[in-house]
Amino acid sequence: MDTKPFRSVNIDVEGASKAASELQNTELQTIAQSFASNTLNLVHLLFLPMFFLVSALADVRRQAFFAKAIVSTGNIGKWSKSEKAHQEVEAEILRLEEEFRRDKKAVSEEHNQAEARLDTFLKLEGLQSGLRALLYAVVANAWTCFESAAKDIWIAGLNARPLSLGQPAFRSVEVDADQTGLSRKAVPVGLLARHGFNISTCLGTILSEKFDFTGGSGIKEAYRAAFGVSSAAQLDTILTSDLLSHLYMTT
């Protein structure tokens, strides 16, 4: 089993969060920030095994620094009796930790040790199956986040621009009404009444029920209907990227 997904993911979440905060449309900003936050949470979840290993190595390092500090400060016999001895030892441990953090080679070596241990653990059948389950859970949730964001953005766009985006999408709706009563030819009076007989600001919300956002082809069709062929082509590029292709095929 490849350990790379648990060690590094090529996603600029910080850059995405910054870009989201700069959006002018408040609704789109909220959607983008939520997507960036959900993605960051999934990355953190994916890195949990590595985090635990690095934390364990950090504990071992602290124990080594403690032993070194209690000797160098001359507090071996005073440790259990003197508060001053405690403070001197802790101060020396902090100095050693700071010295360690400045030593890029030492930090890199410790990280390599964590990776080596992860490789070793992945040879254990029970742990391997558990990590694989974690990976699949992250992949499934990542795809769900993408689907949700794609739908929310589509709805927000049509709600904001009912004429330029809503009308093309409405024309792609089936001619015959379904159980909702909504069709290309008619809008039920009950539906109009629920929205105060003004659907210009909620056309995306209403029409979203007529499209399938639970798969790549459905998302592309929805965007093609509202935003045009060029938008669908851009989605093709996104959906065929290495990351999303892997997510889509896995789920």
C-alpha positions, 0 to 999 in steps of 0.5 A: 500500500502506497504511503504517499497519500498519508504524507503529502497532498498537493492541494493549496488549501491556504491559497484556496481560502485566501481566494474565497475571502476575496470573492465579491458575492457573499453567497459564493464567498460562503460556499467557497470558504466552506469548501476550503474548510471541509477540504482542510479537515479532510487533509488533517484526517488523512494526515492523522497516522503521520501526525501520531507517529511524529508526535510519538517521536517528539515524545521520545525526543523530549525524553532525551532532552530531559535526560540531557537537561537534568544532567547539564543543569546539575539537577539530578538529585534536586529534581524531585525536591526543588521548584527551581530545579524544575524551572531550570530543567524546563528552560533547558529543554525549551532551549534544546527544542528551539535548537532542534527546530532550527536544525533543518537536517535534524527535523528532516531526519525525524520526519524520515523516521516517521515515514519509515515507521509508517512504511513498516506499519503498513506491512501489518495486515490489520493496520493496512486494512484500517488505513485503507478504510481511512483513505476510502472514507476521505476519498468518498467525503472529498467527492461529496464536498465537491458535488455539494460545492458544485451544486451550491455554486450552480444554485447561487449563480442562477439565483443571482442571474435569473435571466442570463443563467436561469433562462437557458437552464429552464429551457433545458428542462423536460417538456412534460411535467414530473411529480413536481409539476414543473416543466418547460411549458408551465410552473405550478401555481402552488410553487409560485405561491410558496415563493411569493409569486416571484421566483426571480431570486430563487430560480436556481433553488427551484431548477436544481431539483431538475438536475442530477448533481451526484456524478460527474456527467450530471454536474457537467450537464447542469453547467452546460445547460446554464453556463454554456458549452465553455463552462462544461469544457472547463469542468471537463478539465477539472474532472479529468485532473489527476486528483478528481479523476481518482476521487470519481473513479474510487467512489 
